[in-house]
Amino acid sequence: MIEKKFALSKLVEIKNSVLQDKPLIHCITNHITINDCANVVLAVGGKPIMAEHCDEVADITASAKALAVNLGNISDNRMKSIMISGVRANEEEMPSIIDIVGVSCSKLRLGFALEFIEKCKPSVIKGNMSEIKAIYGLSTRSKGVDVSDEDVTNGDTIKNNIDIVRALAIKTNSVVVATGAIDIVSDGDETYIIENGCEELSKITGTGCMLNVLIATCISSNDIINGAILGTIIMGISGEFSRNARGTGSFKIELLDNISTIKVEEILENIKIRMVGKDEF
């Protein structure tokens, strides 16, 4: 499903650029998923570095092509390092992404995320719809780090959710990626809905964290909205290709296999994306 002349050629250019350039991606992520995140960056052609010591992260960030930070399982030291790296990335005009894990259930994370967005001006803000609403200043009843039932993007909520995502993108001057069964990606001007993926992606720990670093790798080319779209689509299609695995363990292995082997032709054949007009719905 491709509508309204989405520029597929841009996705091809980004994927080929990553494979050719092998960009260094600085990832400051949680220790629950750090190994998975490093392997995903490698799988799509990047080079991960997972440094998080506060006395070295500025230097590491300066040597990278993109920065990915993640608020999962947060700690004092990691918060300090994330802010230092975010400031440096902004100074270097380097593409960056923040995964706003848990901001809808933690005042600590919410306050920190808002400060990071204000000071560091990330290229991409990624989260589930409850987290996006919290960042925008709306009330939500999330289930820990999971999206609340009433915030899930579906036929009843899609118009309101698109409006929120678009408004947050305009407010922050960032590309906003709201993940779910239906993903919404917007830079405030262009807005897309993506319907690739499968339920199994929500059954294993870390797929959101993996998507975060996947997007970071794709935006290293400096095409921010198309890099965010490409990362989201690669994860979704790879999930679809893995959905017939025997169980969650096999699914996780097959997911990484498919991320590492997915071809441009498979992306073009299976992509489900649509540009949303400002007056739709």
C-alpha positions as CSV (number, residue, x, y, z in Angstrom):
1,M,0.0,0.0,0.0
2,I,1.8,3.1,-1.3
3,E,-0.3,6.2,-1.8
4,K,0.2,9.9,-2.6
5,K,3.6,9.4,-4.4
6,F,5.8,8.6,-1.4
7,A,9.4,8.9,-2.7
8,L,10.6,5.3,-2.4
9,S,13.9,6.2,-4.2
10,K,14.9,8.2,-1.0
11,L,14.7,5.0,1.1
12,V,16.8,3.1,-1.4
13,E,19.4,5.9,-1.3
14,I,19.6,5.9,2.5
15,K,19.9,2.1,2.8
16,N,22.6,2.0,0.2
17,S,24.4,4.9,1.9
18,V,24.4,3.1,5.2
19,L,25.8,0.0,3.7
20,Q,28.5,1.9,1.9
21,D,29.5,4.4,4.7
22,K,29.2,2.1,7.7
23,P,28.4,5.0,10.0
24,L,29.5,5.0,13.7
25,I,26.4,5.2,15.9
26,H,26.8,6.3,19.5
27,C,24.1,4.5,21.5
28,I,23.4,5.3,25.2
29,T,20.8,2.7,26.0
30,N,19.6,0.6,28.9
31,H,21.5,-2.5,30.0
32,I,18.5,-4.7,29.4
33,T,18.8,-4.4,25.7
34,I,22.3,-3.0,25.0
35,N,23.5,-6.2,23.3
36,D,20.4,-6.4,21.0
37,C,20.8,-2.7,20.1
38,A,24.5,-3.1,19.2
39,N,23.6,-6.1,17.0
40,V,20.8,-4.3,15.2
41,V,23.2,-1.4,14.2
42,L,25.6,-4.0,12.9
43,A,22.8,-5.8,11.1
44,V,21.9,-2.8,8.9
45,G,25.5,-1.9,8.2
46,G,26.4,0.6,10.9
47,K,29.1,0.4,13.6
48,P,27.9,0.7,17.2
49,I,29.7,2.2,20.1
50,M,27.9,1.9,23.5
51,A,30.0,4.2,25.6
52,E,28.2,5.8,28.6
53,H,30.9,7.0,31.0
54,C,30.2,10.7,31.6
55,D,33.8,11.7,31.3
56,E,34.2,10.3,27.7
57,V,30.8,10.5,26.1
58,A,31.3,14.0,24.6
59,D,34.4,12.8,22.7
60,I,32.7,9.6,21.6
61,T,29.6,11.5,20.3
62,A,31.8,14.0,18.4
63,S,33.4,11.1,16.5
64,A,30.1,9.5,15.6
65,K,27.6,10.1,12.7
66,A,24.5,9.9,14.9
67,L,23.4,9.6,18.5
68,A,20.7,7.4,20.0
69,V,19.7,7.8,23.6
70,N,17.1,5.8,25.5
71,L,15.4,6.5,28.9
72,G,14.7,2.8,29.8
73,N,16.0,1.6,33.1
74,I,17.4,5.0,33.7
75,S,20.2,5.8,36.2
76,D,21.8,9.0,37.5
77,N,25.0,8.3,35.6
78,R,23.2,7.6,32.4
79,M,21.0,10.7,32.7
80,K,24.2,12.8,33.0
81,S,25.8,11.1,30.1
82,I,22.7,11.4,27.9
83,M,22.6,15.1,28.5
84,I,26.3,15.6,27.8
85,S,26.1,13.7,24.6
86,G,22.9,15.4,23.5
87,V,24.4,18.8,24.0
88,R,27.5,17.8,22.0
89,A,25.4,16.3,19.2
90,N,23.5,19.5,18.9
91,E,26.7,21.6,18.9
92,E,28.0,19.3,16.1
93,E,24.7,19.5,14.2
94,M,24.6,15.7,14.3
95,P,21.4,13.7,13.8
96,S,20.1,12.4,17.1
97,I,17.1,10.5,18.5
98,I,15.6,10.1,22.0
99,D,13.5,7.2,22.9
100,I,11.2,8.6,25.6
101,V,10.6,5.3,27.4
102,G,8.4,5.5,30.5
103,V,7.8,9.3,30.5
104,S,4.0,8.6,30.8
105,C,4.5,6.8,34.1
106,S,7.6,8.5,35.6
107,K,7.8,12.2,36.6
108,L,11.6,11.8,36.7
109,R,11.8,10.6,33.1
110,L,9.2,13.1,31.9
111,G,11.1,16.1,33.4
112,F,14.4,14.9,32.1
113,A,13.0,14.2,28.6
114,L,11.5,17.7,28.4
115,E,14.8,19.2,29.5
116,F,16.7,17.1,27.0
117,I,14.4,18.2,24.1
118,E,14.7,21.8,25.1
119,K,18.5,21.8,25.4
120,C,19.6,19.2,22.9
121,K,16.9,19.6,20.1
122,P,16.9,16.0,19.0
123,S,16.2,15.3,15.3
124,V,13.7,12.5,16.3
125,I,11.5,11.9,19.3
126,K,10.3,8.3,19.5
127,G,7.7,6.7,21.8
128,N,4.4,5.0,22.1
129,M,1.3,7.1,21.9
130,S,1.0,7.5,25.7
131,E,4.5,8.7,25.9
132,I,4.0,11.2,23.0
133,K,0.9,12.5,24.8
134,A,2.8,13.0,28.0
135,I,5.6,14.9,26.3
136,Y,2.9,17.1,24.7
137,G,1.5,17.8,28.1
138,L,-1.6,15.7,27.9
139,S,-2.8,13.3,30.6
140,T,-2.6,9.6,30.0
141,R,-3.0,6.3,31.9
142,S,-0.2,4.1,30.6
143,K,0.5,0.6,31.8
144,G,4.1,1.2,33.0
145,V,6.1,1.6,29.8
146,D,3.3,0.2,27.7
147,V,0.7,2.3,25.9
148,S,-2.7,2.7,27.5
149,D,-5.7,1.0,25.8
150,E,-7.4,4.4,25.1
151,D,-4.2,5.8,23.5
152,V,-3.7,2.9,21.0
153,T,-4.0,4.2,17.4
154,N,-7.0,2.7,15.7
155,G,-10.0,3.8,13.6
156,D,-11.5,5.7,16.5
157,T,-8.3,7.5,17.7
158,I,-6.3,7.9,14.6
159,K,-7.4,11.5,13.8
160,N,-6.7,12.8,17.3
161,N,-3.4,10.9,17.5
162,I,-2.2,12.3,14.2
163,D,-3.1,15.8,15.3
164,I,-1.1,15.3,18.5
165,V,2.0,13.9,16.7
166,R,1.9,16.6,14.1
167,A,1.5,19.3,16.8
168,L,4.4,18.0,18.8
169,A,6.6,17.9,15.7
170,I,5.8,21.5,15.0
171,K,6.3,22.5,18.7
172,T,9.7,20.8,19.0
173,N,11.0,21.1,15.4
174,S,11.7,17.4,15.5
175,V,10.5,14.4,13.6
176,V,8.1,12.5,15.9
177,V,7.6,8.8,15.6
178,A,4.6,7.3,17.5
179,T,4.9,3.6,17.4
180,G,2.2,1.0,17.6
181,A,0.2,-1.4,15.3
182,I,-0.2,1.8,13.2
183,D,2.9,4.0,13.3
184,I,2.6,7.7,12.8
185,V,5.7,9.7,11.6
186,S,5.6,13.5,11.1
187,D,7.8,16.4,10.8
188,G,4.9,18.8,11.2
189,D,4.7,19.4,7.5
190,E,4.5,15.8,6.1
191,T,2.8,13.1,8.1
192,Y,2.7,9.4,7.3
193,I,1.0,6.3,8.7
194,I,2.8,3.0,8.4
195,E,1.1,-0.3,8.9
196,N,3.9,-2.8,8.7
197,G,4.6,-5.0,11.7
198,C,3.1,-7.8,13.7
199,E,1.8,-8.5,17.2
200,E,4.9,-10.7,18.0
201,L,7.1,-7.5,18.1
202,S,5.3,-6.6,21.3
203,K,5.9,-10.0,22.9
204,I,9.7,-9.7,23.3
205,T,11.7,-7.2,25.3
206,G,13.6,-4.6,23.5
207,T,12.1,-4.2,20.0
208,G,11.4,-0.5,20.7
209,C,15.0,0.0,21.8
210,M,16.2,-1.8,18.7
211,L,14.0,0.4,16.6
212,N,15.5,3.5,18.2
213,V,19.1,2.6,17.2
214,L,17.8,1.4,13.8
215,I,16.4,4.8,13.1
216,A,19.6,6.4,14.4
217,T,21.6,4.5,11.9
218,C,19.2,5.5,9.1
219,I,19.2,9.2,10.0
220,S,23.0,9.3,9.9
221,S,22.6,10.3,6.3
222,N,21.0,13.5,7.4
223,D,17.6,12.8,5.7
224,I,15.7,12.8,8.9
225,I,12.1,12.1,8.1
226,N,13.0,9.5,5.4
227,G,15.5,7.9,7.7
228,A,12.9,7.6,10.4
229,I,10.5,6.1,8.0
230,L,13.1,3.6,6.7
231,G,14.0,2.4,10.1
232,T,10.4,2.0,11.1
233,I,9.6,0.0,7.9
234,I,12.6,-2.3,8.2
235,M,11.6,-3.2,11.7
236,G,8.0,-3.8,10.7
237,I,8.7,-5.9,7.6
238,S,11.4,-7.9,9.4
239,G,8.8,-8.6,12.1
240,E,6.3,-9.8,9.4
241,F,8.9,-12.1,7.9
242,S,9.6,-13.6,11.3
243,R,6.0,-14.0,12.6
244,N,5.8,-17.8,11.8
245,A,8.7,-18.6,14.2
246,R,8.0,-21.4,16.7
247,G,8.0,-19.1,19.8
248,T,9.4,-15.9,21.2
249,G,13.0,-17.1,21.3
250,S,13.0,-18.2,17.7
251,F,11.1,-15.0,16.7
252,K,13.9,-12.8,18.2
253,I,16.6,-14.7,16.4
254,E,14.7,-14.6,13.1
255,L,14.0,-10.9,13.6
256,L,17.7,-10.1,13.7
257,D,18.3,-12.4,10.8
258,N,15.7,-10.6,8.7
259,I,16.9,-7.2,9.7
260,S,20.4,-8.2,8.5
261,T,19.3,-9.7,5.2
262,I,16.3,-7.6,4.1
263,K,16.7,-6.5,0.5
264,V,15.6,-3.3,-1.1
265,E,13.3,-5.2,-3.3
266,E,11.6,-6.8,-0.3
267,I,11.1,-3.4,1.3
268,L,9.6,-2.0,-1.9
269,E,7.3,-5.0,-2.3
270,N,6.0,-5.1,1.3
271,I,6.0,-1.4,2.4
272,K,2.6,-0.2,3.7
273,I,2.8,3.6,4.0
274,R,0.5,6.5,3.3
275,M,0.9,10.2,3.4
276,V,-1.9,11.8,5.4
277,G,-3.2,15.1,4.2
278,K,-3.7,17.9,6.8
279,D,-7.5,17.9,6.1
280,E,-8.0,14.1,6.2
281,F,-10.2,12.4,8.8
